[in-house]
């Protein structure tokens, strides 16, 4: 049987271990999604772990003093020590399981929801033309949930709007590494390469985009590359396909008119210029006219 002092030690260690578990849980669930806060929480959890390990080691080394026991109770004290160590081991295992479960919840449940809310703040700033603010919000969303492909893509769009082309390309590549089916990321990279005059890489990106999904923007941009290479007929074909996808895309009519003029089809070019003006002046176009 344990003496009074041993019973007090067991109770004390049990209470301390329970308190440490509580601190560990607070550290996990108190993470707000930012990278700095996450690191601070990890430090708190590490400290908790080291403190608890020290308690366990101290309990293992602890021996009863001669004045605390009678010779005939040595067997009972030994059994009490075994029970004490067993409780400490079980408590340690419980902390490991609970913290691991909290880790799983943090990684796979809460972050996507928080990241989406922060992402939407970034989209609002994008709409207001605050590209720097949008980049900050997208970055915070990605710190919270690094697997958000749309976060990389939209941050790339914002960086592109700030004329940070290399950083934009890097983000489009990250978006594709997260979601290889994101056709818009190929289109965005192709547009930057076209603007830089790297027409071969631009054509390759547009081809990859169109393999994944047919879109007005990719067809239009590839048509622009054909036009730059003096390939007017392929340009007309791409513009026509783009108009088929989106009949109210006024800017495509204007581009096709230029290619038709180059091919000598002045009547067709005139019709496209008329269609362009009609859609822009009457406000029927859902896209930019200029």
C-alpha positions as CSV (number, residue, x, y, z in Angstrom):
1,X,0.0,0.0,0.0
2,X,1.2,3.5,-0.8
3,X,2.1,5.8,2.1
4,X,0.4,9.2,2.3
5,X,3.4,10.9,0.7
6,X,3.3,8.5,-2.3
7,X,-0.5,9.0,-2.7
8,X,0.0,12.7,-2.7
9,X,2.8,12.4,-5.3
10,X,0.6,10.3,-7.6
11,X,-2.2,12.7,-7.3
12,X,0.1,15.6,-7.9
13,X,1.7,14.1,-11.0
14,X,-1.8,13.1,-12.3
15,X,-3.0,16.7,-11.9
16,X,0.0,18.2,-13.4
17,X,-0.2,15.9,-16.4
18,X,-3.8,16.7,-16.9
19,X,-3.0,20.4,-16.8
20,X,-0.2,19.9,-19.4
21,X,-2.7,18.1,-21.6
22,X,-5.0,21.1,-21.3
23,X,-2.2,23.5,-22.3
24,X,-1.4,21.3,-25.3
25,X,-5.0,21.3,-26.5
26,X,-5.2,25.1,-26.1
27,X,-2.0,25.5,-28.1
28,X,-3.5,23.4,-31.0
29,X,-6.9,24.9,-31.1
30,X,-5.6,28.4,-30.5
31,X,-3.8,28.4,-33.8
32,X,-5.3,31.2,-35.9
33,X,-3.9,29.9,-39.2
34,X,-0.9,32.3,-39.6
35,X,2.5,30.8,-39.9
36,X,3.9,32.7,-36.9
37,X,1.1,31.7,-34.6
38,X,1.5,28.1,-35.7
39,X,5.2,28.1,-34.8
40,X,4.4,29.6,-31.4
41,X,1.9,26.9,-30.8
42,X,4.4,24.3,-31.7
43,X,6.9,25.8,-29.3
44,X,4.3,25.7,-26.5
45,X,3.5,22.1,-27.3
46,X,7.2,21.2,-27.3
47,X,7.7,22.9,-23.9
48,X,4.7,20.9,-22.5
49,X,6.2,17.7,-23.8
50,X,9.7,18.4,-22.3
51,X,8.1,19.4,-18.9
52,X,6.0,16.2,-18.8
53,X,9.0,14.1,-19.8
54,X,11.0,15.6,-17.0
55,X,8.2,14.8,-14.5
56,X,8.2,11.2,-15.8
57,X,11.9,10.8,-15.4
58,X,11.8,12.4,-12.0
59,X,9.1,10.0,-10.9
60,X,11.2,7.1,-12.1
61,X,14.2,8.1,-10.2
62,X,12.3,8.9,-7.0
63,X,12.9,6.6,-4.1
64,X,11.3,6.5,-0.8
65,X,13.5,7.8,2.1
66,X,14.0,5.5,5.1
67,X,11.9,7.7,7.4
68,X,8.8,7.5,5.1
69,X,8.4,3.7,5.3
70,X,8.6,0.8,7.6
71,X,10.6,-2.3,6.6
72,X,7.6,-4.4,6.4
73,X,5.9,-2.1,3.8
74,X,8.7,-2.3,1.2
75,X,6.7,-4.6,-1.0
76,X,3.7,-2.3,-0.9
77,X,5.8,0.7,-1.7
78,X,7.3,-1.1,-4.7
79,X,3.9,-2.0,-6.0
80,X,2.8,1.6,-5.5
81,X,5.8,2.8,-7.6
82,X,4.8,0.5,-10.4
83,X,1.3,1.8,-10.3
84,X,2.6,5.4,-10.3
85,X,4.8,4.8,-13.3
86,X,2.0,3.0,-15.1
87,X,-0.3,5.9,-14.6
88,X,2.3,8.3,-15.9
89,X,2.9,6.2,-18.9
90,X,-0.8,5.9,-19.7
91,X,-1.2,9.7,-19.2
92,X,1.7,10.3,-21.6
93,X,0.1,8.0,-24.2
94,X,-3.2,9.9,-23.7
95,X,-1.5,13.2,-24.4
96,X,0.2,11.8,-27.5
97,X,-3.1,10.5,-28.9
98,X,-5.1,13.6,-28.1
99,X,-2.6,16.0,-29.5
100,X,-2.2,13.9,-32.6
101,X,-5.9,14.0,-33.1
102,X,-5.9,17.7,-32.6
103,X,-3.2,17.9,-35.2
104,X,-5.2,16.0,-37.7
105,X,-8.2,18.2,-37.1
106,X,-6.1,21.3,-37.5
107,X,-4.5,20.0,-40.8
108,X,-7.6,18.6,-42.5
109,X,-10.7,20.2,-41.1
110,X,-10.3,23.8,-39.8
111,X,-7.7,25.3,-42.2
112,X,-9.6,24.9,-45.5
113,X,-12.6,26.7,-44.0
114,X,-10.5,29.5,-42.6
115,X,-8.4,29.7,-45.7
116,X,-11.5,30.1,-47.9
117,X,-12.8,33.0,-45.8
118,X,-9.4,34.8,-46.0
119,X,-9.3,34.0,-49.8
120,X,-12.7,35.7,-50.3
121,X,-11.3,38.8,-48.6
122,X,-8.5,38.8,-51.2
123,X,-11.0,38.5,-54.0
124,X,-12.9,41.5,-52.7
125,X,-9.6,43.5,-52.7
126,X,-8.9,42.3,-56.2
127,X,-12.3,43.6,-57.4
128,X,-11.5,47.0,-55.8
129,X,-8.1,47.2,-57.6
130,X,-6.1,46.7,-54.3
131,X,-3.7,44.2,-55.8
132,X,-1.1,44.6,-53.0
133,X,-3.8,44.0,-50.3
134,X,-5.1,41.0,-52.4
135,X,-1.6,39.4,-52.4
136,X,-1.4,39.8,-48.7
137,X,-4.7,38.1,-48.1
138,X,-4.0,35.3,-50.6
139,X,-0.6,34.7,-48.9
140,X,-2.3,34.4,-45.5
141,X,-4.8,32.0,-47.0
142,X,-2.0,29.9,-48.4
143,X,-0.2,29.9,-45.1
144,X,-3.3,28.5,-43.6
145,X,-3.9,25.9,-46.3
146,X,-1.0,25.4,-48.8
147,X,-3.1,23.1,-51.0
148,X,-5.4,25.8,-52.2
149,X,-4.7,25.9,-56.0
150,X,-7.0,28.8,-56.6
151,X,-5.1,30.8,-54.0
152,X,-1.8,30.4,-55.9
153,X,-3.7,31.2,-59.2
154,X,-5.4,34.4,-58.0
155,X,-2.2,35.6,-56.3
156,X,-0.5,35.1,-59.6
157,X,-3.2,37.2,-61.3
158,X,-2.7,39.9,-58.7
159,X,1.1,39.8,-59.1
160,X,0.7,39.9,-62.9
161,X,-1.5,43.1,-62.5
162,X,1.4,44.6,-60.5
163,X,3.8,43.7,-63.3
164,X,5.6,41.2,-61.3
165,X,5.7,38.7,-64.1
166,X,8.2,36.2,-62.8
167,X,6.5,35.9,-59.4
168,X,3.2,35.5,-61.2
169,X,4.6,32.6,-63.3
170,X,5.9,31.0,-60.2
171,X,2.5,31.1,-58.6
172,X,0.8,29.7,-61.7
173,X,3.3,26.8,-61.7
174,X,2.5,26.2,-58.0
175,X,-1.2,26.2,-58.8
176,X,-0.6,23.5,-61.5
177,X,1.5,21.5,-59.1
178,X,-1.4,21.5,-56.7
179,X,-4.1,21.0,-59.4
180,X,-2.7,19.8,-62.7
181,X,-6.2,20.2,-64.4
182,X,-6.2,24.0,-63.9
183,X,-6.4,25.1,-67.6
184,X,-6.6,28.8,-66.7
185,X,-3.1,28.7,-65.1
186,X,-1.6,27.5,-68.5
187,X,-3.5,30.3,-70.3
188,X,-2.2,32.9,-67.8
189,X,1.4,31.8,-68.3
190,X,1.0,31.6,-72.0
191,X,-0.3,35.2,-72.1
192,X,2.8,36.4,-70.2
193,X,5.1,34.5,-72.5
194,X,3.3,36.0,-75.5
195,X,3.6,39.5,-74.1
196,X,7.4,38.8,-73.7
197,X,7.7,37.7,-77.3
198,X,8.4,34.0,-76.3
199,X,5.9,32.7,-78.8
200,X,7.0,29.1,-78.7
201,X,6.5,28.7,-75.0
202,X,3.3,30.7,-75.3
203,X,1.9,28.4,-78.0
204,X,2.8,25.4,-75.8
205,X,1.0,26.7,-72.8
206,X,-2.2,27.5,-74.9
207,X,-2.1,24.0,-76.3
208,X,-1.9,22.5,-72.8
209,X,-4.7,24.7,-71.7
210,X,-7.0,23.8,-74.6
211,X,-6.3,20.1,-74.0
212,X,-7.7,20.5,-70.6
213,X,-10.6,22.8,-71.4
214,X,-11.8,24.8,-74.3
215,X,-12.1,28.5,-73.4
216,X,-12.6,31.8,-75.2
217,X,-9.5,33.3,-73.6
218,X,-7.1,30.5,-74.6
219,X,-8.4,30.4,-78.2
220,X,-8.1,34.2,-78.4
221,X,-4.6,34.2,-77.0
222,X,-3.5,31.5,-79.4
223,X,-5.0,33.4,-82.2
224,X,-2.9,36.4,-81.2
225,X,0.2,34.2,-81.4
226,X,-0.7,33.0,-84.9
227,X,-1.3,36.6,-85.9
228,X,2.1,37.7,-84.6
229,X,3.7,34.9,-86.7
230,X,1.8,36.0,-89.8
231,X,-0.4,32.9,-89.7
232,X,-3.7,34.7,-90.5
233,X,-5.8,31.7,-91.4
234,X,-5.1,29.7,-88.2
235,X,-5.7,33.0,-86.3
236,X,-9.1,33.4,-87.9
237,X,-9.9,29.7,-87.1
238,X,-9.1,30.3,-83.4
239,X,-11.0,33.5,-83.3
240,X,-14.0,31.8,-84.9
241,X,-13.9,29.0,-82.3
242,X,-13.7,31.6,-79.5
243,X,-16.7,33.4,-80.9
244,X,-18.6,30.1,-81.0
245,X,-17.7,29.6,-77.3
246,X,-18.8,33.2,-76.4
247,X,-20.7,35.0,-79.1
248,X,-20.8,38.3,-77.1
249,X,-17.0,38.5,-76.8
250,X,-16.6,41.9,-78.6
251,X,-12.8,42.0,-78.5
252,X,-12.6,38.7,-80.5
253,X,-14.6,40.2,-83.4
254,X,-12.2,43.1,-83.5
255,X,-9.2,40.7,-83.6
256,X,-10.8,38.5,-86.3
257,X,-11.5,41.7,-88.4
258,X,-7.7,42.4,-88.5
259,X,-6.9,38.9,-89.6
260,X,-9.6,38.9,-92.3
261,X,-8.3,42.2,-93.6
262,X,-4.8,40.6,-93.9
263,X,-6.3,37.7,-95.8
264,X,-8.1,40.1,-98.2
265,X,-11.6,39.4,-96.9
266,X,-12.5,43.0,-96.4
267,X,-16.3,42.3,-96.4
268,X,-15.9,39.8,-93.6
269,X,-13.7,42.2,-91.8
270,X,-16.3,45.0,-92.1
271,X,-19.0,42.7,-90.7
272,X,-16.8,41.9,-87.7
273,X,-16.0,45.5,-87.1
274,X,-19.8,46.2,-87.2
275,X,-20.4,43.4,-84.8
276,X,-17.7,44.7,-82.5
277,X,-19.2,48.2,-82.5
278,X,-22.8,46.9,-82.1
279,X,-21.9,44.8,-79.0
280,X,-19.8,47.6,-77.4
281,X,-22.0,50.6,-78.1
282,X,-25.2,48.8,-77.2
283,X,-23.7,47.3,-74.1
284,X,-24.3,43.7,-75.1
285,X,-20.8,42.5,-74.5
286,X,-20.0,40.8,-71.2
287,X,-16.3,41.3,-71.8
288,X,-14.0,44.2,-72.3
289,X,-14.3,46.0,-75.6
290,X,-10.9,47.7,-75.5
